[in-house]
Each structure stands twice: as structure tokens, then as C-alpha cells.
Amino acid sequence: MQQRSSVPAAVLGGVLAAVLALVVPAAAQAQTWGDVKGTLVWGSDKVPEQVKVNVNKDQAHCLSKGPILSEDYVVNPKNKGVQYALVFLVDATDPKKPLPIHPSLKAVPKTPAVIDQPCCRFAPHVGAMREGQELLVKNPAPVAHNFDIKGGALGPNENRLMPPGTNVTLQNVKSRLLPVSYSCGIHPWMKGYIGVYNHPYFAVTDENGEFTLPKAPAGKYQLVVWQENVGFVFYNAETKQRGMNIEIKAGDTTDLGNLKFQPKK
């Protein structure tokens, strides 16, 4: 004869309901992911032209591949796309709050971020890297450079002479809201910036002003855009943050379209 449970059905039902109450919300709150893309475009009718910089040192090398052009505004005349702007995500209410990170993006890249110095200009002019990633500065040129990076209280603060063919590796570069600036004291027209982040949701706008943030956490966030001549491009008066409200769609691409860039008057 089958033995019946001595536990009343009402009690079993209550236990099952309690277990489901714990499991279902956890499943409902599971993090989902989506892609974000957009284009930063020049907001005025007249597109600025890059002008020749005054190359007054090492001209034989520096001008060996043509004139060096200013890079403070680099705008594609075909679509008005603005290059060399930093784009990144922060929490909707607190920019210091850590972001959820997709499992496939949690590992910090083992390959270093690179700043090169071909023909007396920095490449890239604006770059980006993860906290914990090494920063490799290269000088493949036949002339000396002076790499001067100013990281403020968080560092790094280095001012190194770089003879021809030498490299410098910087470690423990900390994340921050503002990018780190670097320059060359020997060739004063050389300058650049690098953003440092404790998550993978950042990009530098390309030659068409386009950017993509893959596998970003779904939900409401702030999209922050920084450009060297303007600083933070957008300001959210409601949250008093230096960004714009966006909502990332789960399992889909959130296309922000053209984001208008208003230059300084």
C-alpha cells in the first residue's frame, strides 16, 4: 500500500508558492543585452576645413608624406560626420556606478592600447582603452619625440624623451570621466587624448562620425559624448549629468540616428 505524505496539501502549496516567488523574480530580472549605434554629425551648415599646421622642426621627416593637418575638428564633408569624439555609457543616475558587463566582454584585453607617432603626429589622435590594459607608446620615427602625458591625480604623469625606435609601456592607467591628454614638447603641434574606462561600452567616432557599442546592457542609461574643442557635447538638465538619456532594447539594435554636434560659437 502506498504511504501518503503526512504534510498537508495546503502546507505543500505554500512552500511551492514561496519557492516560485523567489525563482520567478530572479528570472524576470536576468540581465539582457542589446547593441547601440549612432552617428555624430556637424550641426551647422558650414563644415570646418582642416588647416596646415606650422611644422618648424624636423621638416624632412615630418613632411615626408605631405603636410600635417589640424585635428581639433575633423568633419567628413560628405555626411558631416564628426571624427575623434569619445562615446561611452554611464549609469542613468550615477556615473560612478559600475555597469553590468556581458560575459563575453568581461575580460580586459591582453593586447595593449597603442599610441604611435608616425611622421610627427599621434595615431590615433583620440583613442580609448580599458582600465587594466597596458598602454604602449611607440616611436618608429628617425627623430626623437618627447611623450608628455598628464593624468592628474589618478596618473599617469610622465614626461619622457623617446629616442628614435624606442617604446614606452605604461601600466595601471585608471578609469575616469575625462580623457587623459598627451603631447610632444619637441613638436608642439602634436597632441592627443585617450579615454580610460572600467567597462567595454565605449567607442571613438570614425571618419564618418559613426560608433557602435555591442552587447550593451538593456535598460535606461546615459550616453556621454566628449569632443576636445567642446568638451561634453550633451547635458541632461533633468539628471544634471553630462549626457543624454537613452533606452537600450533587449536583443535588438538601438539606432540613435544622427546626433547633432553644436560647435563653439
Secondary structure as UniProt FT lines:
FT   HELIX           9..28
FT   STRAND          33..42
FT   HELIX           59..62
FT   TURN            63..65
FT   TURN            77..79
FT   STRAND          81..82
FT   STRAND          86..91
FT   TURN            95..96
FT   HELIX           103..105
FT   STRAND          113..116
FT   HELIX           118..120
FT   STRAND          126..130
FT   TURN            131..132
FT   STRAND          135..138
FT   STRAND          145..150
FT   HELIX           152..154
FT   STRAND          157..162
FT   TURN            164..165
FT   STRAND          167..170
FT   STRAND          180..184
FT   TURN            188..189
FT   STRAND          191..197
FT   STRAND          202..204
FT   TURN            207..208
FT   STRAND          210..217
FT   STRAND          219..227
FT   TURN            228..230
FT   STRAND          231..232
FT   TURN            237..240
FT   STRAND          244..248
FT   TURN            250..251
FT   STRAND          253..261
//
